[in-house]
């Protein structure tokens, strides 16, 4: 149903998880733990899935903040847990408030400022990555919470892998050379982009120590039996959730 990133297991005050596609009630093609409210799955199934998921991690859904994501770089400082629209990153310093993003190929990123106990959840697709949403989130945390990047621990989660993320030349040209690959084998050259690597680079450039960044070894495409992939499943699929927050004492 979910995994706890190793990087966060040293912090007993923290709840930080990434769901997979197991343990829910949704039927094919959304089988089975579809947590996405904005899919064509039956709403009653999604609600049951979310109920099971939040019960499993020990929180109330009323304490979760999430947004209808739009693949841009808008960041919201959350003061009240509810549904929002138009934000791809959520940050807070409130205890017992859990920031959540849903994904099915895009990169989920969870950040914990261990000194100030501030958290962030980021949805970084290729558009958000190009717009530097991860770096901008760190910068916003610096402004709002006096976050020092050296105090941050980060999980760059499960997303589409570089070998599966073929893009057109118009997308490839937006990425620096170190984050893309040109494959000249075959009849037509193909471009591939590494979203994990691009987002890790933003974190390191901001000053987050590399040994405080964990990168998921899994792929939504190559490990599709465990994770949802919008691309592999041609748009008819569910959504995973990445969530983070500090528990109430």
C-alpha positions in Angstrom: 0.0 0.0 0.0 2.8 2.4 0.8 6.5 2.8 1.6 8.3 5.1 4.0 11.4 6.6 2.4 14.5 5.6 4.3 15.8 9.2 4.5 12.8 10.0 6.8 12.9 7.0 9.0 15.3 8.7 11.4 12.6 11.3 12.3 9.9 9.8 14.7 8.0 13.0 14.6 7.4 12.7 10.8 4.8 11.0 8.7 6.2 10.7 5.1 5.0 8.1 2.7 4.6 7.2 -1.0 1.7 5.0 -2.0 1.8 2.3 -4.6 -1.1 0.7 -6.5 -1.8 -2.2 -4.1 -4.4 -2.6 -1.4 -7.4 -0.8 -2.8 -10.8 -1.6 -4.3 -10.7 0.0 -7.7 -11.2 -2.2 -10.8 -9.1 -2.3 -14.0 -7.7 0.0 -15.4 -7.5 1.8 -12.0 -6.6 -1.3 -10.0 -6.4 -1.1 -7.2 -5.3 1.8 -4.8 -6.3 4.7 -7.0 -6.0 7.8 -4.8 -6.7 10.3 -7.6 -9.9 12.4 -7.3 -9.6 13.6 -10.8 -9.7 10.4 -12.7 -12.6 8.6 -14.4 -12.7 5.9 -11.7 -15.8 5.5 -9.7 -15.8 8.2 -6.9 -17.0 5.8 -4.3 -14.0 3.5 -5.0 -11.5 6.4 -4.7 -13.1 7.5 -1.5 -12.8 4.0 -0.1 -9.2 3.8 -1.2 -8.4 7.1 0.4 -10.1 6.0 3.6 -8.0 2.9 3.7 -4.8 4.7 3.0 -5.2 7.4 5.6 -6.3 4.9 8.2 -3.2 2.8 7.4 -0.8 5.7 8.0 -2.8 6.9 11.0 -4.1 10.3 10.0 -7.5 11.9 9.4 -8.3 13.0 5.8 -9.4 16.3 7.2 -5.8 17.0 8.1 -4.6 16.6 4.5 -4.0 19.5 2.1 -4.0 18.8 -1.6 -4.5 20.7 -4.8 -5.7 20.2 -8.3 -2.3 20.3 -10.0 -1.8 22.3 -13.2 1.9 21.6 -14.2 3.1 25.0 -13.3 5.3 26.5 -10.6 2.8 28.0 -8.1 3.6 27.3 -4.5 1.1 27.6 -1.6 1.9 28.1 2.0 -0.9 26.1 3.7 -2.5 27.5 6.8 -5.7 25.4 6.5 -6.0 21.8 5.3 -8.4 21.5 2.5 -8.6 21.1 -1.3 -7.0 23.8 -3.4 -6.6 24.4 -7.1 -3.8 25.6 -9.2 -0.8 24.7 -7.0 1.9 22.1 -7.7 3.8 22.6 -4.4 2.5 22.9 -0.9 4.5 24.0 2.1 3.6 24.3 5.8 5.1 24.6 9.3 1.8 23.6 11.0 1.9 20.5 13.1 -0.7 17.8 12.2 -1.0 19.2 8.7 -0.1 16.8 5.8 0.9 18.1 2.4 0.0 15.7 -0.4 0.5 15.4 -4.2 -0.8 12.8 -6.6 1.3 11.4 -9.5 1.3 8.8 -12.3 4.7 9.5 -14.0 5.5 13.0 -12.8 8.1 13.3 -10.0 6.8 13.5 -6.4 9.3 15.3 -4.1 9.0 15.5 -0.3 11.1 17.9 1.8 11.7 18.1 5.5 13.4 21.0 7.2 14.4 19.1 10.3 15.5 22.2 12.3 12.3 24.2 11.8 10.0 21.3 11.3 8.7 22.6 8.0 7.6 20.4 5.1 6.9 20.5 1.4 5.3 18.2 -1.1 6.0 18.9 -4.8 4.5 17.6 -8.1 7.2 18.0 -10.7 6.4 17.0 -14.2 8.6 18.1 -17.1 6.9 21.5 -17.2 7.4 22.1 -13.5 10.9 20.8 -13.6 11.8 23.2 -16.5 10.2 26.0 -14.4 12.5 25.1 -11.5 9.6 24.3 -9.1 11.8 22.3 -6.8 14.4 25.1 -6.4 11.6 27.7 -6.0 10.0 25.6 -3.3 13.3 25.6 -1.3 13.6 29.3 -1.8 10.0 29.9 -0.6 10.7 27.8 2.5 13.8 30.0 3.2 11.6 33.0 3.0 8.6 31.7 5.0 10.3 29.5 7.6 14.0 30.6 7.6 14.9 27.2 6.2 18.6 26.5 5.7 18.9 24.0 2.8 21.6 22.2 4.8 18.9 21.2 7.3 16.7 19.7 4.6 16.2 16.0 3.9 14.5 15.1 0.6 12.9 12.2 -1.1 12.8 12.3 -4.9 10.1 9.8 -5.6 8.9 7.2 -8.1 8.3 8.6 -11.5 8.9 7.7 -15.2 12.5 6.6 -15.7 14.9 8.1 -18.2 14.8 5.1 -20.5 11.0 5.4 -20.8 10.6 9.1 -21.0 10.9 9.8 -24.7 10.2 13.4 -25.6 10.0 15.5 -28.8 12.8 17.9 -29.7 10.7 20.8 -28.6 10.6 19.5 -25.1 14.2 18.2 -25.1 15.6 21.6 -26.0 14.2 23.0 -22.7 16.5 20.8 -20.7 20.2 21.2 -20.1 22.5 18.7 -21.9 23.2 16.8 -18.6 19.5 15.9 -18.2 18.8 14.5 -21.7 20.1 11.9 -24.0 19.9 11.6 -27.8 19.5 8.1 -29.1 20.6 8.0 -32.8 19.9 4.3 -33.2 17.0 3.4 -35.4 15.4 5.3 -38.3 14.8 8.5 -36.4 16.7 10.1 -33.5 15.0 10.0 -30.1 15.4 12.2 -27.1 15.1 11.0 -23.5 14.9 13.1 -20.3 15.9 12.3 -16.7 13.4 14.0 -14.4 14.9 12.6 -11.2 18.4 13.8 -12.1 17.1 17.3 -13.1 15.3 17.8 -9.8 18.2 16.5 -7.7 20.4 19.0 -9.4 18.1 21.8 -8.4 18.2 20.7 -4.8 22.0 20.4 -4.8 22.3 23.8 -6.4 20.2 25.3 -3.6 22.5 23.8 -1.0 20.9 20.6 0.0 23.6 18.1 0.8 23.6 15.2 -1.6 23.8 12.6 1.2 20.5 14.0 2.5 18.7 13.3 -0.8 17.1 9.9 -1.4 16.1 9.0 -4.9 13.6 6.3 -5.6 15.1 3.4 -7.6 11.7 2.5 -9.1 10.0 3.5 -12.3 6.3 3.9 -12.9 6.8 2.3 -16.3 9.3 -0.5 -15.6 7.6 -1.3 -12.3 4.1 -0.8 -13.6 2.7 -3.7 -11.6 3.5 -1.7 -8.5 2.9 1.9 -9.7 0.5 3.8 -12.0 1.9 5.1 -15.3 -0.1 7.6 -17.3 2.1 7.0 -20.3 2.3 3.2 -20.3 -1.4 2.9 -19.6 -2.3 5.5 -22.2 -4.0 7.9 -19.8 -6.4 5.3 -18.3 -4.9 4.7 -14.9 -5.0 5.7 -11.2 -2.8 8.0 -9.1 -0.3 7.4 -6.3 0.1 9.8 -3.4 3.2 11.2 -1.8 2.5 12.8 1.6 4.5 14.5 4.4 3.7 16.2 7.7 4.8 16.5 11.3 2.7 14.5 13.8 0.9 16.2 16.7 2.6 15.5 20.0 
